């Protein structure tokens, strides 16, 4: 099924959009997990109150040897720090702490156990910064570059992280997104570039996030798909109406300035769109905010 048709089917009657969601949030840095959980709440709260969020916090067994009591204390602290007071009782929150070294396999196991229909994997700029993610993506785009040769160009810890992410995004059974934390402090201003047909699937995230007050979402239709496909144009106008004016379409007669990009908290983009973005000479790429790179299967 074409990506546009898949999106239209999902929005038809809104029944799919109202179903409870089960989000699995995975992270290794506490603050990144906190910001990603805030994002997960905003997505889940636009659905029904039967939605749930499971937090999977990976600790390094070589750096931290925690007793069961210490794990319980951390779990309690996470519940207090991560759950907004206003949301208590509206969502089911579960917290898990793991020292498993094979993160990818454990994430898959937990996603199955929790019945997750969305997996969010967070990494901080201390683990892997945007420059490294961009460089890796550019190298991967060239089929002449074998994976071992690519990974050899990065320090061991970064290479391991990149390999884990590649496997996770490549074998995802449910919608999966990589969150690259570049110092996000809130989720208020969101930039959504559309550089490929598959990027329109980000409109599902856009729809849910636009229900939050004080949120402003700007969509940049770089390929003109909204303008040229009447059904998609109608759907976009539906989203704009439902958002009470919080979703806007960028005027392509205007140039995107670095100042505008610096004002954004988050950029949401599909895997293919990200691949195109990093290979396009745009002066504002140096100013990118935190990223949410989405991968969905075409089913």
C-alpha positions in Angstrom: 0.0 0.0 0.0 1.3 3.5 -0.9 2.3 5.6 2.1 -0.4 8.2 1.3 -3.1 5.6 1.1 -1.9 4.0 4.3 -2.2 7.4 6.0 -5.6 8.1 4.6 -6.8 4.7 5.8 -5.5 5.4 9.3 -7.3 8.7 9.5 -10.6 7.4 8.0 -13.2 8.0 10.7 -10.5 8.6 13.3 -11.2 5.2 14.9 -7.6 4.1 14.5 -6.3 7.3 16.0 -8.5 6.9 19.1 -7.4 3.4 20.0 -5.3 3.1 23.1 -1.6 3.1 22.5 1.1 1.2 24.3 4.4 3.1 24.1 7.8 1.5 25.0 10.3 4.3 25.9 14.0 3.1 25.9 17.0 5.1 27.1 20.4 5.0 28.8 20.7 8.6 29.9 18.3 9.8 32.7 17.5 13.3 31.3 17.0 12.0 27.8 14.6 9.5 29.1 12.7 12.2 31.0 12.3 14.4 27.8 11.4 11.4 25.7 8.8 10.3 28.2 7.3 13.8 28.1 7.0 13.3 24.3 5.4 9.9 24.8 2.8 11.3 27.2 1.8 14.0 24.7 1.3 11.3 22.1 -0.6 8.9 24.4 -2.8 11.6 26.0 -4.4 12.4 22.7 -5.8 8.9 22.7 -8.0 7.1 25.3 -7.2 6.9 29.0 -6.5 3.2 28.7 -3.2 4.0 27.0 0.1 3.0 28.7 3.7 4.0 28.8 6.5 1.5 29.7 9.9 2.9 30.5 13.0 0.8 29.9 16.1 2.3 31.5 19.4 0.6 30.6 22.2 0.9 33.1 25.8 -0.2 32.4 26.5 -3.3 34.5 30.3 -2.4 34.4 29.7 1.0 35.9 26.8 0.4 38.3 26.1 -2.6 40.5 22.7 -2.0 41.9 20.9 -3.9 44.6 17.2 -4.6 44.3 16.5 -1.9 46.9 18.5 0.6 44.9 16.6 -0.3 41.7 13.3 0.2 43.6 14.4 3.7 44.7 15.4 4.6 41.1 12.0 3.3 39.8 10.2 5.4 42.4 12.2 8.5 41.5 11.5 8.0 37.8 7.8 7.7 38.5 7.9 11.0 40.4 10.2 12.9 38.0 8.8 11.7 34.7 5.0 11.6 35.3 3.4 15.1 35.1 1.1 15.6 38.1 -1.8 16.5 35.9 -1.5 13.1 34.1 -1.4 10.9 37.2 -4.3 8.4 37.0 -4.9 9.0 33.3 -2.2 6.7 32.0 -0.7 3.4 33.2 3.1 3.9 33.8 5.5 0.9 34.2 9.2 1.3 34.8 11.9 -1.3 34.2 15.6 -1.1 34.8 17.9 -3.5 33.0 21.7 -4.1 32.8 21.3 -6.3 29.7 24.1 -5.6 27.2 22.2 -6.7 24.1 19.8 -3.7 24.0 18.3 -4.6 20.7 17.2 -8.1 21.6 15.9 -6.9 25.0 13.9 -4.1 23.5 12.3 -6.5 21.1 11.5 -8.9 24.0 10.0 -6.0 26.1 8.0 -4.7 23.2 6.4 -8.1 22.8 5.7 -8.5 26.5 4.2 -5.1 26.9 2.2 -5.3 23.7 3.8 -2.1 22.4 2.5 -0.6 19.3 5.1 2.2 19.3 8.8 2.0 20.3 10.8 5.2 21.1 14.5 4.8 21.5 16.3 7.8 23.0 20.0 8.7 22.8 21.7 11.8 24.2 24.3 14.0 22.5 26.8 12.6 25.0 26.3 9.2 23.6 26.0 10.2 19.9 25.8 13.7 18.7 24.0 15.0 15.6 27.2 15.4 13.6 28.0 11.7 14.1 24.5 10.6 13.3 24.6 12.7 10.1 28.0 11.4 9.1 27.0 7.8 9.7 23.8 8.3 7.6 25.7 9.8 4.7 28.2 6.8 4.8 25.3 4.3 4.9 23.6 6.0 1.9 26.5 4.8 -0.3 26.1 1.1 -1.0 29.8 0.9 -1.8 30.6 1.4 1.9 30.5 -2.0 3.8 29.2 -1.8 7.3 32.5 -2.9 9.0 34.4 -0.1 7.2 31.8 2.4 8.2 31.8 1.4 11.9 35.6 1.4 11.9 35.5 5.2 11.4 33.8 5.7 14.8 35.0 5.2 18.4 34.0 1.8 19.8 31.1 3.0 22.0 29.6 5.1 19.2 30.1 2.3 16.7 28.2 -0.1 19.0 25.4 2.3 19.5 25.1 3.0 15.7 25.0 -0.8 15.0 22.3 -1.3 17.6 20.1 1.5 16.2 20.6 0.2 12.7 19.4 -3.3 13.6 16.5 -2.0 15.7 15.2 0.3 13.0 15.8 -2.3 10.3 13.8 -5.1 11.9 11.0 -3.1 13.5 7.7 -4.9 13.7 5.8 -1.8 15.0 6.3 1.9 14.3 9.7 2.8 15.8 11.4 6.2 16.3 14.9 7.2 17.2 15.0 10.3 19.5 18.4 12.2 19.3 18.4 14.5 22.3 20.2 17.8 21.5 19.3 19.5 24.7 15.5 19.5 24.5 13.8 21.1 27.5 10.1 21.1 26.3 8.0 20.0 23.3 6.4 23.2 22.2 7.8 24.2 18.8 8.0 21.4 16.3 9.3 21.4 12.8 8.1 18.7 10.3 9.9 18.6 7.0 8.3 16.4 4.2 11.1 15.4 1.8 9.7 12.0 0.7 6.3 10.3 0.4 7.0 8.1 3.4 7.4 11.3 5.5 3.6 11.8 5.5 3.4 9.0 8.0 4.8 11.6 10.5 1.3 13.2 10.3 0.1 10.6 12.8 2.5 12.0 15.4 1.7 15.5 14.2 -2.0 14.9 14.8 -1.5 13.6 18.4 1.0 16.2 19.4 -1.1 19.1 18.1 -3.8 18.4 20.7 -1.5 19.9 23.4 -1.9 23.5 24.3 1.0 25.9 23.7 2.2 23.7 20.9 3.1 25.2 17.5 3.9 22.8 14.6 5.3 24.0 11.3 5.2 21.6 8.3 7.5 22.2 5.4 6.2 20.5 2.3 9.4 20.5 0.4 8.2 18.1 -2.3 4.8 19.7 -2.8 2.8 16.5 -2.0 0.1 18.3 0.0 -0.6 20.8 -2.8 -0.6 18.2 -5.6 -2.6 15.4 -3.9 -6.1 16.6 -3.2 -7.0 13.8 -0.7 -3.8 14.6 1.3 -4.6 18.3 1.1 -8.0 17.7 2.5 -6.6 15.5 5.3 -4.0 18.1 6.2 -6.7 20.7 6.5 -8.6 18.3 8.7 -5.6 18.1 11.0 -5.2 21.9 11.0 -8.9 22.3 12.0 -8.6 19.7 14.8 -5.5 21.4 16.2 -7.3 24.7 16.7 -4.7 26.5 14.6 -1.6 24.9 16.2 -0.5 23.4 12.8 0.8 25.6 10.0 2.1 25.0 6.5 5.4 26.8 5.6 5.1 29.2 2.7 7.6 27.9 0.2 8.1 31.4 -1.2 10.0 32.2 2.0 13.5 31.0 2.7 14.0 28.9 5.9 16.4 30.9 8.1 18.8 29.6 10.7 17.0 31.8 13.3 13.8 29.8 12.8 15.5 26.5 13.1 17.2 27.6 16.4 13.7 28.4 17.8 12.5 24.8 17.4 12.5 22.2 20.2 12.1 19.2 18.0 12.2 18.1 14.3 10.1 15.1 13.3 11.1 13.4 10.0 10.9 9.9 8.4 14.0 7.8 7.7 13.9 8.4 4.0 13.4 12.2 4.5 16.3 12.3 6.9 18.5 10.5 4.4 17.6 13.2 1.8 18.0 16.1 4.2 21.5 15.3 5.2 22.5 15.1 1.5 21.0 18.4 0.6 23.1 21.5 1.0 21.0 23.6 3.5 22.8 26.3 5.6 20.5 25.7 8.6 21.4 22.0 9.0 24.1 23.1 11.5 21.4 24.4 13.8 19.1 21.3 14.0 17.2 20.8 17.3 16.5 17.4 18.8 15.4 14.9 16.3 12.7 12.2 16.1 13.4 10.0 13.1 10.5 7.7 12.3 10.5 4.2 10.7 7.3 2.5 9.7 6.8 -0.6 7.6 4.6 -0.2 4.5 1.7 -2.3 5.7 
